């Protein structure tokens, strides 16, 4: 992923909010029937509800964050659960700091 792709993903307030929520999922989301909030991530539907947007709108934000390498999706049954990619986020931070 290019640094430009990452910065474009981070330039949206809703996507920054999603990243913030996923940093502490138990604090920001209720328990889920399927998937553990910590181990598996947060269901995309819960993210859409909390953002107060349609599921397709939330999916687009999640897709952009995934393409930038900031989050990962995991399929469980018919749902996709998202969590931060902390390893990749550390690498991205180093790349940004090296450029600034």
N, C-alpha and C positions, 0 to 999 in steps of 0.2 A: 504494500500500500504506500502511496506517496504521501509526503507530509502535507501537500496541498489538500488531498482527500480528507485527511485527519482534521486539518484546520477548518475546512468547510463543514465537516460534521459537528465540530465544536462551536461553530458560529451561530447555532440556533438555541434559543433559550429553553425550548421544550426538550431538546436532546441533552442539554446540560442538566436539566432537572431529572431526566431519566437516569443519567449516570450517577447523580447524587443519591437518588432513591435506591439504586441497585448497590450502592456502597454499603448501605445498612438496611437490607430488605426486611428484616424482622421488625424494625422500627416503623417502616413505611407501608407494609402490606399485611393483610390478615393471613392466617394459616390457610393453606390450599388443600383441597381434597387429594389431588395428584401432585407429586413433586414436592420436594423439600425446598423451602425458600433459600437456604444456604447452599445445599449440595447441588440442586438442580437449577435453581434460579426462579424467576418470577414469571408467571403466566402472562403472555402478551395481552390477554383480555383484561387482567387486573391493571396492567399498565395503562391501557386505553381508558378504562373507567376512571382511574385516578387522575389522568390528564384531562378528562372530560372531553374526549375526542372520539370519533368513530374508530372502529377497529382497523379499517383500511388506512386511516391517517396515522394511527399509532404504528401500524406495520411498516409504513414508509419510513418513519423516524427510526424504527428498530433496524430496518434494512440498511439505512445509511450508517448507523453506528456499527453494525456488523461488518459492512464493507470497509470501514475505516479501521477495523481491528480492535475496537474499543469494547465490544461485547461479543458473546457467543450465544448461539441458539442451540437448544436441545429439544428434540421431539419426544414427547411422552403421550401416548395414545394419539388423539387428534390435535393436541395443543403443542405450542412451542413455548419453552421457558427460556428466559434470558438472564444471563449473569455477566458481570464485568470480567474482562480478560486482563486480570491484574498484571500478569507477566508482560503482556504486550503493552499495557499502559505504561509500565516502567520504562520499556524500550522507547516508546514514543516520547515520554518526558525527556529522556536523555537526548534524543534527536533534536527536539525543540530547543533545549538548553544549549546544545552545541551550535545551533544556528543564530541564537540571539546574542 
